[in-house]
Amino acid sequence: MRLLISAGEASGEMHGAALIAALRRLLPHHAKTGCAGDPGLECFGVGGERMRAAGCDTVIDAHQIAVVGIAEVARHLPRIYGEFRRLLREVDARRPDAAVLIDFPDFNLRLARELHRRGVPVVYYISPQLWAWREGRIRQIRQYVKKMLVIFPFEEQWYRERGVEAEFVGHPLGEVERPEVGRGEFARQYGLSPEKQWIALLPGSRRKEFAMHFRKLEETADVLGNEFDYVIPLAPSVHIETWTQQRPGTGGVYAQMTAASPGAQARVVFTSDARASLALSRAAVVASGTATVEAAMMGTPFVMVYRVSPLTWTLGRPLVKVPHFAMPNLIAGREVVPELVQSDFTAEKVVAELRKIIPDGPERERMLAGLAEVREKLRGSGMSAADRAAEAVLKAIG
């Protein structure tokens, strides 16, 4: 079976890699070596390192088109359009049996239209957040998508009420457990102080998100002070060499001292393991997105933050229809974690919220109980979300 898979950012391509592995397990004659040319399953499309490791021929590298914000997309349109046309040439040459599109709606909904014109059945895995904004896109979904596989329970009914065949397959992070790495081992690996409490800072997986959030998070570390160590897990799409220099003798671990406030010199260490960084930290500051679900699954109290360009905010804010930005808040139906968005995202306000949840007390206990509720709603039973999604894909495309 030849399958086109398109995942345009770090979280999506992680789920794409898991889906490919599940498809290989479920296909009757799946190959053992995992190469893209195996007789059981041939995959090509849009993705990154994880999907390549799973055996997908990534015609387009995801980080080349993962641009966030209305204004930012406009600036990069020529390059994105060029990559889009290149992908369509591959579609015409390879003629896939079906396509699985993962989130990333600005790119993937246009791709769905072109695939529909070519007679390629489309399954959409991980819904665009149409229930939050741009609901008008539901017409495209109805016309071009054969089946929508959703990862939040409320989405299945939402789509069915609007005439789209949908199935809740569970959240890919719902079965995630806390990493087994110990605090001492992690401290030795990254040069952290085991005597201090750690604060995790997650700026986002896209390069533009990282750029918009990183400096504010550094300021947060300076204001909060050197009472803590700070860990910033990096997505594969973010190359920290553009921000700081590699510290010699640390085996690829990056670190730097910030000193925006006299005498503060808060220690910021970059890691490659988001879940361990979250699980071992006392609290976290997390950019809106999939990482907020990871923080909930790790049971780490956190503050959600987010910024976009002023133009993107002005154009996009009136279109947002939901009462919350943080996914755990949407799942719970109330504010479990505080949200500091746009002008509210300042170091001083972040620190004020952190000071409520770092020490033991009613504020921390209330948030921990809310995050436990979110975890319960996301956890599936039996098969993993990737296996359930793979079965749904195979049934949808016959």
Secondary structure, 3 states (H helix, E strand, C coil): CEEEEEECCHHHHHHHHHHHHHHHHHCCCCCCCCCCCCCCCEEEEEECHHHHHCCEEEEEEHHHCCCCCHHHHHHHHHHHHHHHHHHHHHHHHHCCCEEEEECCHHHHHHHHHHHHHCCCCEEEECCCCCCCCCHHHHHHHHHHCCEEEECCHHHHHHHHCCCCCEEECCCCCCCCCCCCCCHHHHHHHHCCCCCCEEEEEECCCCHHHHHHHHHHHHHHHHHHCCCEEEEEECCCCCCHHHCCCCCCCCCCCEEEECCCCCCCCCEEEEECCHHHHHHCCCEEEEECCHHHHHHHHHCCCEEEEECCCHHHHHHHHHHCCCCCCCHHHHHHCCCCCCEEEHHHCCHHHHHHHHHHHCCCCHHHHHHHHHHHHHHHHHCCCCCCHHHHHHHHHHHHCC
